[in-house]
Amino acid sequence: MSDLRTIYFQPRKPENSPNVGKCWSVLLWLSLLSIVPVQGCASADQGLSPAGQNSSAIATPSSSPSSLVSQSPMLPQAIADKIIADLAQRTGEPASAFAVQSSENKTWPDSCLGLAQEGQMCAQVMTPGWQVTVQSGQKNWVYRTNQNGRTILLES
């Protein structure tokens, strides 16, 4: 008779292939690269003043590339011009009759800049922007804007 042997199957041990090391390296690099944009955003915001700091200066366009990233809390001239144009249209007075008295960095509680009308839907996100006071003679108007000036609302 033939000799019957019992065959035992043992699980095969995983081999340490070079591909496993490459996968870990790729995952490590991807995780490091995903952190870089977040740190870049944080460092760009560090140049801004804390909310509540006043600035009566208005930024003017310049041809130098370094002026694109402003380190000071200056109200951009384009936003000041939009606010004055809106006020001139509302009052019927010439734009030259108005001047920006002060501007202040603010963070608004929602996309409606804290001035939501009844029934208006607003995204519930912290919205950086400006509070701008415009003066003509003895009268003042207070405006709220988002950071880029696309949303401009008269506060009072």
C-alpha positions in Angstrom: 0.0 0.0 0.0 1.0 3.4 -0.5 2.1 5.6 2.2 -0.7 8.1 3.0 0.6 11.3 4.4 -1.4 13.9 6.1 -1.0 17.2 4.3 -1.3 20.3 6.4 -1.8 23.6 4.8 -0.2 26.5 6.5 -1.1 30.0 5.6 1.5 31.7 3.6 3.4 34.5 5.4 3.1 37.8 3.7 6.2 38.9 1.9 7.6 42.3 2.4 7.4 43.5 -1.1 8.9 46.8 -2.2 5.4 48.0 -3.2 4.3 48.1 0.4 7.1 50.5 1.3 6.2 52.7 -1.7 2.5 52.8 -0.7 3.4 54.0 2.8 5.8 56.6 1.3 3.1 57.9 -1.0 0.5 58.1 1.8 3.0 60.0 4.0 3.8 62.5 1.2 0.1 63.0 0.4 -0.7 63.7 4.1 2.2 66.2 4.3 1.1 68.0 1.1 -2.5 68.3 2.4 -1.2 70.2 5.4 0.7 72.8 3.5 -2.3 74.7 2.1 -3.8 74.9 5.5 -0.6 76.3 7.0 -0.4 78.7 4.0 -3.8 80.1 4.7 -3.0 80.5 8.4 0.1 82.4 7.7 -1.6 84.7 5.2 -4.3 85.6 7.8 -1.7 86.3 10.5 -0.9 89.6 8.8 -4.4 90.8 9.4 -5.2 92.8 12.5 -7.5 91.3 15.1 -11.2 92.1 14.7 -12.0 95.4 16.1 -8.9 97.3 15.1 -9.6 100.6 13.5 -8.0 101.8 10.3 -8.8 105.0 8.5 -6.4 104.2 5.7 -7.6 103.0 2.3 -5.4 100.7 0.1 -4.6 102.0 -3.3 -3.6 99.8 -6.2 0.1 99.5 -6.9 2.0 97.8 -9.7 4.4 95.9 -7.4 3.6 92.3 -6.9 4.2 92.5 -3.1 1.2 94.9 -2.8 -1.1 92.0 -3.7 -0.7 90.5 -0.2 -1.4 93.4 2.1 0.1 93.1 5.6 -1.9 96.0 7.0 -5.6 96.2 7.7 -6.4 98.8 5.0 -9.8 99.0 3.4 -9.3 98.3 -0.4 -10.0 101.3 -2.5 -12.4 99.3 -4.7 -14.6 98.5 -1.7 -14.5 102.2 -0.6 -15.5 103.3 -4.1 -18.5 100.8 -4.2 -19.7 102.0 -0.8 -19.5 105.7 -1.8 -21.2 104.9 -5.2 -24.0 103.1 -3.3 -24.5 106.0 -0.9 -24.5 108.6 -3.7 -27.2 106.6 -5.5 -29.3 106.3 -2.3 -29.1 110.0 -1.5 -28.8 111.6 -4.9 -25.7 113.6 -3.8 -22.5 113.5 -5.8 -19.9 110.9 -4.7 -17.4 113.7 -4.0 -19.6 114.8 -1.1 -18.7 111.6 0.8 -15.6 110.4 2.5 -14.6 107.3 4.4 -14.3 108.3 8.0 -13.1 104.9 9.4 -12.9 101.3 8.5 -12.7 98.3 10.9 -12.0 94.6 10.3 -14.9 92.6 11.5 -16.0 89.0 11.5 -19.8 88.7 10.9 -21.9 85.8 12.3 -23.4 84.8 9.0 -23.3 85.5 5.2 -25.9 88.2 5.7 -23.3 90.1 7.8 -25.6 90.0 10.8 -28.3 92.1 9.0 -30.7 89.3 7.8 -34.2 90.5 6.8 -37.2 88.5 7.9 -37.5 85.3 5.8 -34.0 85.7 4.3 -31.8 82.6 4.2 -28.2 83.2 5.3 -25.4 80.7 5.5 -24.4 80.2 9.1 -20.7 80.8 8.6 -18.3 83.3 10.2 -17.8 85.9 7.5 -14.7 88.2 7.6 -15.3 91.7 6.3 -15.4 95.4 7.1 -17.5 97.9 9.0 -17.1 101.2 7.2 -18.3 104.6 8.4 -18.9 107.2 5.7 -19.3 110.9 6.4 -20.8 113.8 4.6 -21.0 117.0 6.7 -22.4 116.1 10.1 -24.1 112.9 8.9 -22.6 109.4 9.2 -23.6 106.1 7.5 -22.3 102.7 8.6 -21.9 100.0 6.0 -21.0 96.3 6.4 -19.2 94.3 3.7 -17.7 90.9 3.3 -13.9 90.6 2.8 -14.0 91.1 -1.0 -16.7 93.7 -1.2 -19.2 91.6 -3.2 -21.8 92.1 -0.4 -22.3 95.6 0.8 -25.1 96.4 3.2 -26.2 99.7 4.8 -26.3 99.2 8.6 -28.0 102.4 9.6 
